[in-house]
């Protein structure tokens, strides 16, 4: 599944694979999910705009959709001082 969301004015393509590894599922009894994020600019979870993320499916059970999970993840990471400083600095023009 591929979806595109807009988060704080940034367009993000989300690729979601519900069961990445059948062998993982046989061993642990639940799927291993894979989420890829692609954006043309930095995000709170990646400096390059690309992020590959694996997780046991139960960790996403509190969210209705993968997009809801990604939004919550980005919102949580956006509270970090590093992201706030980056956003503040990106508002100002740099001479050098």
C-alpha positions in Angstrom: 0.0 0.0 0.0 1.3 3.5 -0.9 -0.3 6.6 0.5 0.7 10.3 0.5 0.1 12.5 3.5 0.8 16.1 4.2 2.5 16.7 7.6 3.2 20.3 8.5 3.3 21.3 4.9 5.7 18.5 3.9 4.4 15.9 1.4 5.4 12.4 2.6 4.9 9.2 0.6 4.3 6.2 2.9 4.8 2.6 1.7 3.3 0.1 4.1 3.9 -3.7 4.0 1.6 -5.5 6.4 3.6 -8.7 6.5 7.2 -8.3 5.5 8.5 -11.8 6.5 6.4 -14.9 6.6 9.2 -16.7 8.5 9.1 -14.0 11.2 5.3 -14.5 11.5 5.7 -18.2 11.8 8.3 -17.8 14.6 6.7 -15.0 16.6 3.0 -15.5 15.8 2.4 -12.0 14.4 3.5 -10.1 11.4 6.6 -7.9 11.0 5.4 -4.7 9.4 7.6 -2.4 7.2 7.0 1.3 6.7 9.1 3.5 4.3 8.9 7.2 4.4 9.9 9.4 1.4 10.0 13.2 1.5 11.9 15.8 -0.4 13.1 17.4 2.8 14.2 16.6 6.3 11.8 15.0 8.7 12.0 14.7 12.5 12.8 11.0 12.0 15.3 11.4 9.2 17.7 14.0 8.0 17.6 12.8 4.4 13.8 12.5 3.9 14.0 8.7 3.6 13.4 6.3 6.5 12.8 2.5 6.5 11.2 1.2 9.7 10.4 -2.3 10.8 8.2 -3.1 13.8 6.2 -6.0 15.2 2.6 -5.5 14.2 1.2 -5.4 17.8 3.1 -2.1 18.4 0.8 -0.4 15.8 -2.4 -1.8 17.3 -3.3 1.5 18.9 -3.6 3.2 15.5 -6.4 2.8 12.9 -4.1 3.2 9.9 -0.4 3.3 9.1 -0.9 7.0 8.3 -2.1 7.6 11.8 0.9 5.8 13.2 3.3 7.9 11.0 1.6 11.2 12.0 1.9 10.3 15.7 5.5 9.2 15.3 6.4 12.5 13.5 4.5 14.6 16.1 6.3 12.9 18.9 9.7 13.4 17.3 8.9 17.0 16.4 8.8 17.8 20.1 12.5 17.1 20.4 14.8 20.1 20.8 16.9 19.2 17.8 13.9 19.4 15.5 12.7 22.6 17.0 16.1 24.2 16.5 16.2 23.0 12.9 12.8 24.5 12.2 13.7 27.8 13.9 17.0 28.0 12.0 15.4 27.2 8.7 13.2 30.3 9.0 16.3 32.5 9.0 18.4 33.3 6.0 22.0 32.2 6.2 24.7 34.4 4.7 27.3 31.6 4.6 
